[in-house]
Amino acid sequence: MKVITTDVLVIGAGLAGERAAIASAQAGHDVTILSLVPPRRSHSAAAQGGMQASLGNAVKGKGDNPTVHWLDTVKGSDWGADQEVARIFADNAPIAMREMAHFGVPWNRVEGGPREVYIKGKKTTIVEDDEKEGLITARDFGGTAKWRTCYTADGTGHTVLYAMDNLAVQLDITIHDRMEALSLIHENGVCLGAIVRSLRDGEIMAYMAKTTVIATGGYGRLYGESTNAIINEGTGSWLALQTGKVPLGNMEAVQFHPTGIVPTDILVTEGCRGDGGLLLDVDEYRFMPEYEPEKQELASRDVVSRRMKEHILKGKGVQSSYGEHLWLDLRHLGEEHLTTKLREVYDICMYFIGVNPIKELIPVRPTQHYSMGGIRVNKDGQAYGMKGLFALGEVACWDMHGFNRLGGNSLAETVVAGMVVGNKIAEYTESAELIANVTLAEKFGKEQTDLIEHLLNNSGDEDVYALRDDIAELLKDHVHIFRTGEGLEKAVTGLKAILGRVKNVKVNANAPGMNPELSQALRIEGMAKQAYIIAKGALLRTESRGAHTREDYPARDDKNWLNRTLASWEVGADEPKFNYEPVGPLDLPPGDRGYGGGQMVDMDLTLEEYNAKVDAEQTALGKQASSEPMGIRLPKEAWREESPYKDAK
Amino acid sequence: MARTLTFKIFRYNPTKDNDEPHIETYELEETPRLNIFTALHRIREKQASDLMYDFVCRAGICGSCAMMINGRPTLACRTLTADLTDTIELYPLPFFKLLGDLSVDTGVWFHDMAKRVESWIHTQKEFDPTAVEERMDNDTANKIYESERCIECGCCVAACATAQVYPDFLGAAGLNRIGRFMFDPRDQRGEQEWFELVSTDVGVFGCIGMMACDDVCPKDLPLLEVFSYIRRKMNSGVQVAVKDLELS
């Protein structure tokens, strides 16, 4: 088996992975990036709408600052976020946007003077500040107090990823594309690298490194119907889970985006509604203001998706051969806006569903979009339970999103975490040792070659694609926007049966090389186990928080459930283990989000009592000590200076 | 009535001993709004489990799935079978290294192109995390974005007559990338540097102006406009250089 050594091994070449790789390369480390696809094909490229950062240059962003951004993020998370991590994020987001401008992103800029915009369904004239002319501008997004989302038309992910990869090329960072990591090499709680399969010729290799970094994105494709790229099958979180040592956090926290198009499930950006787009029902009636008088179409995604589903259940959906849907109306924004600032959206509608959004309504429905859950890490990005292993971006549960992420916060997280965690990775690598234990690598490599041998030659008759579809069907039917104990029991039972069938998967294609059927078969155990953890975690969580909505437990229960789910799966065990840890130090006390309605059960501890137990309880579940003490980046009660708290004083 | 489509697909696995390039035929029932992405998955999952091709975003954004569809390079994900004949011929893109069946190595070629044209902002300035960003005119930002929209699918190079003759030709994608940085005021490369980069047979003067690239570009990039900008800039660059020569 070929063994390749490097200082830092980064698995995943999207925005988070590349930014972290750049931090290590700039610190003088030897870095190797592995990617399933050429870096610029990564799913980061598909992000359309933008990145949140409180630059406050647009007139509707006036008075914005990191505290307001942090407040929106914590409320958006339904208090499930680690408030210190959300603060680190909000504080660094403006720096990251400016840095990306320095790296070459052609951000849209402020043009001083009056312009016409649509706000809450009404045409309004706003006057941009002449003094801000030429600075990075912003558009409106859901769940925010200010216009804060920086953008390049509706190709933001594309331009940021291209600027990032340009820098990676300039720094001559080694990138091996069409490579899939199958397992981590580890011993005594230390990660030494990964076993990797080439998707060009099928060769199995070992990459050994001082530090291993996972940045592979989310697990949305488990749902089948998803806005995600088809490579987002939870491969990175499976690397961590299969060690038996590293827990996954909040896997049941799954985001459904209000505007996936019907059919094809391709996303049209939240920027559509941010720029004034409206949601209409079968009678072409604008229903959102009735449910959400304050935020209307721009409440948080969990709330808008819930309201849409609610409205469809009232019989107000549009019937189609692809199931019921609602309409997104962009017609009033006009041709110029739709062919410039929303050009990708225009193209997607025209090419994929033959709808011209200048003249016609776009059929939309809530569609799986984002994985809040993932590899649980501390605030430095270090995985729980294993040294030398970091994770960042969507694959990680860092956890600034809690139970609902705000639009524009994930793309921003990739570059902010890439910078912050990237620097921690570089620091860690400084004093780490390369343990090129080839015997150990051979042992882990053999596990994978044995598995391949088994998949190709066993006497089972399970078809991998049918199994994949069965997993998706159970998640779609029972672990979607609205969940019930009864439905979740069905999902858990069904997924348990699927787990039993995984070992009977037989790969029919025996051609050497890429062998796409074998690639799918190598992922299927991880997909089944993660689906099981999502369903079981949702069944166990007897409350409603953010995107996790239990019809049988409608209240957010801060007394019993102001915590994070941690699921781990010991090697050889039949069942995963579930533990719960405090969400992190609290500064903003749990309260009303200001949208979404719903009931609450108050916590019965004071903030001081809650905060006193955080560090010890998290450490007991595998949290590694961070480079700075817990809570040091969370300025106490800074939020009291901001509206609405300021007025309430 | 639903059509039965016949797919004639180029098959060749270079990692398999004694395999020869050949065409295989598959039949598939057409369903409403069927595109080549869904059609290929159905063929692979039911009829040809070893069929190789590339898709990632399946939304016309990532540039992975360009192939020859009835003789024309285009994105497979957004090609509807309803717009095609009953018999659909699929071949891999020419020019790029074949990995197997319909899968070609565009990633490595584009990475190499980025290196050759030094596809990054050339500046002496250091990033200052405490400073406000440098201002830029929004029209300039939009102009850069127009060229930045290239998704590196490779259709332009596959359709290019010059590229088939000169394998080192930068192609429309490479020239467009150069234009993108020429438009960018943050890039401090001077006339001479640009001149050396593009004024060769593999650069802008290699282009014989047939503009098939412009016909096939799935993102409708303003290639014609970019090329003429580069040529004009180079011509004025030459004049400047000649003037300098006369003075000395």
Interface residues (C-beta under 8 A of the other chain):
Chain A: V37 P38 P39 R40 R41 S42 H43 A45 A46 I95 M97 R98 E99 A101 H102 F103 G104 P106 W107 N108 R109 V110 E111 E133 G134 L135 I136 T137 T152 A153 G155 H158 T159 Y162 D165 N166 L167 V169 Q170 I175 D177 R178 R200 D201 G202 A229 I230 I231 P263 T264 I266 L267 S321 T340 E344 D347 I348 Y351 F352 I353 G354 Y465 V507 N508 A509 A511 P512 G513 M514 N515 P516 E517
Chain B: N13 P14 T15 K16 P32 R33 N35 R44 E45 S49 D50 L51 M52 D54 F55 V56 C57 R58 A59 G60 I61 C62 G63 S64 R78 L99 G100 S103 T106 G107 V108 F110 H111 A114 K115 E118 S119 W120 I121 K125 F127 P129 A131 V132 E133 E134 R135 M136 D137 N138 T140 A141 N142 I144 Y145 E148 R149 I151 E152 D184 R186
